[in-house]
């Protein structure tokens, strides 16, 4: 009987101890949870709210259509153009070497750079040459790589390949136009050159045009 009382007393003491520990853990967890939420809320409230700066981005700048007729022009020449026909060497055909044409023009006062295009106006403004950041009044023959030049390769007939050289005051807001594919609007391409990176219009000082043909081989 005495042994049973001792066992009963020991069991009751163990149960009470376990109950006390469980309550202590619950209170600790609740206290910790409350502290974490309060800390998070305080941290969130103390974080500064960033101010919204109303800056004008390039996408927000309206680019007006350029009127080329209102601009002065200069003469562009090429050693690879004879009697109005481009030499085979510049073509991307079995008869050619896909070398970019030699191009030259007079230095234009006030120009910090030139942008040069060659466009097949007979095939949906297919762009064959797109050279940017040109700082000299000439481009040596064969100096442009495949990222800037793909020679004429008309599928049939005779096509017009027109070179446009633009003298610019400063870097334009964009140099548009896709190489070796047709471009829907030359006006859109040229107009972007007339707006500087700062969003100021009148960036084109003058331009030159050189036209030659090339026939399918």
Number of C-alpha atoms within 10 A of each C-alpha: 6 7 8 9 10 11 12 12 11 11 12 12 12 12 11 11 11 12 11 11 12 12 11 12 11 11 12 12 12 12 11 12 12 12 12 12 11 12 12 12 11 11 10 11 10 9 8 7 8 6 6 6 6 6 7 10 9 13 8 9 13 10 18 13 13 20 10 14 7 8 12 11 16 15 12 19 17 18 13 18 19 11 7 13 15 22 17 21 19 25 24 18 16 11 13 16 14 21 20 27 26 18 20 17 16 13 13 19 11 11 19 15 19 23 21 22 21 28 27 25 17 14 16 14 22 21 27 25 29 23 18 15 13 14 14 15 17 17 19 13 16 15 12 18 13 14 11 18 25 22 24 30 19 19 11 9 9 13 19 22 26 20 24 19 24 25 28 26 22 21 20 23 22 16 16 16 21 15 20 21 15 17 19 12 11 14 13 16 18 22 24 23 27 28 26 19 16 14 18 13 18 15 23 25 18 19 21 18 17 17 19 18 19 21 17 14 15
